[in-house]
Amino acid sequence: MTSELVLRVSAELTRELVAISYEITWLHVAGLLTLVIGGVALAIRATRSLSRGDGMLSKEYSPALHRETWLSIR
């Protein structure tokens, strides 16, 4: 009887641990996917900005103007 109880508890704990590990894995996958989507969006935005010539890497970029713009947004 005692060994049967130990086996049941052990099996239940194993199932719970497996379920938790799957949840953690999916959270990591979701986090990485979010980072990838954000990186792609940032790359697209930077490419468009550079093609228009109004981005941070353009010749007309002014750090003072950039700082004023961000301060006005806040």
CORNOR-V812050 format. One record per residue. PSI is psi in whole degrees, -180 to 180 (* if undefined). Layout:
<<PSI> <PSI>>
This chain:
<<-44> <-42> <-34> <-41> <-43> <-42> <-42> <-47> <-43> <-44> <-41> <-43> <-40> <-44> <-43> <-43> <-40> <-43> <-43> <-41> <-37> <-41> <-44> <-41> <-45> <-33> <-40> <-43> <-44> <-40> <-44> <-39> <-40> <-43> <-41> <-46> <-42> <-41> <-41> <-43> <-41> <-41> <-41> <-44> <-43> <-40> <-45> <-42> <-42> <-37> <-29> <-20> <15> <17> <-178> <-23> <2> <164> <-27> <-1> <131> <120> <-37> <-43> <-41> <-44> <-43> <-40> <-47> <-36> <-35> <-28> <-39> <*>>
